[in-house]
Amino acid sequence: MQVNVPDLPQTLSAGYGLMGMFNHAPHPNAAKLFVNWMASKEDVETYPRARGEVPTRNDIDAASFIPPEAIPRAGVKYLDT
């Protein structure tokens, strides 16, 4: 939910969108496949839809499953947490 406070910018976070890989993983190719799938349009639409979160990609119609007040708007300054 967005609240208008003149001196406080809205917040914005990558949420689940952060991912990393371990150095010297036992199956590095499997890890790469998983990371690539997690970044795919299919997953970035499926996972946020299931969790009720705004997707990290802007080519997904978030308005079809997220309340309008939760979707970041152009021209608004956000604090990236």
N, C-alpha and C positions, 0 to 999 in steps of 0.2 A: 504494500500500500504506500502511496506517495503522500507525504504531508508537506505543505508549503511553509517553510520557515525561511524568511528572507536571508539570514546570514549563514544558513547551513545548506550546503549543496545536497542533492539527492545522492543516495549511495548506489553503487553498482559493483557487482562482484562476478568473477568467472564461475563461481559456484563449483559444480562438478566438473567444469571444463578444464581443470588443471590435471595434467597427467605426466608421469615420468617413467623412466625405465632404469632398472638396476644395471650397473656396470657388471659385466661378466655373468649375466643371467644364464641359467642352465640351458634355456631354449630361446636364444635371442631372436630367431626368426619368428617363432610363435608369438613372442612379445611384440615384435614389429607388426605382425598381422593384426593383433588385438588393438594396438594403438591406432592403426590405420582404420580399422572398423569403427572404433569409438569416435573418430573424427569424421566419419562418413555422414552424408546427409541423412541416410536412413536411420542411423543410431541417434544422431543429434536431434532428430524429430521424435523418435520413439521414446527415448529416455526422459526428456523433459515433459513429454505428454503424460507419461506414467506418474511422474513426480509432481506435476502441476507447476513447473518452473519455466521461465523464459529460456528458449534455446540460445546458444552462443553463436549460432549462424544467423545471418540476416536474410537468407533465401528460403526461410521456412515461415509459413503462415501461422505465427504464434497467436494471432487474434482469434483463431478457430478454437483454441483451448485454454487461453490465458485471459483473465479479466483485463480490460483495457487500461485500468489504472496501474497495472503491474508491468506493462510493457514500456521500456525506455523510449523517450520521445526525442526527436531531433530538436536541437536548439536549447536543450536543458543541460546545465552543468551538473555532472555527477561526480561523487567522490569514489574513485576506484579502490575498493577495499581489497 
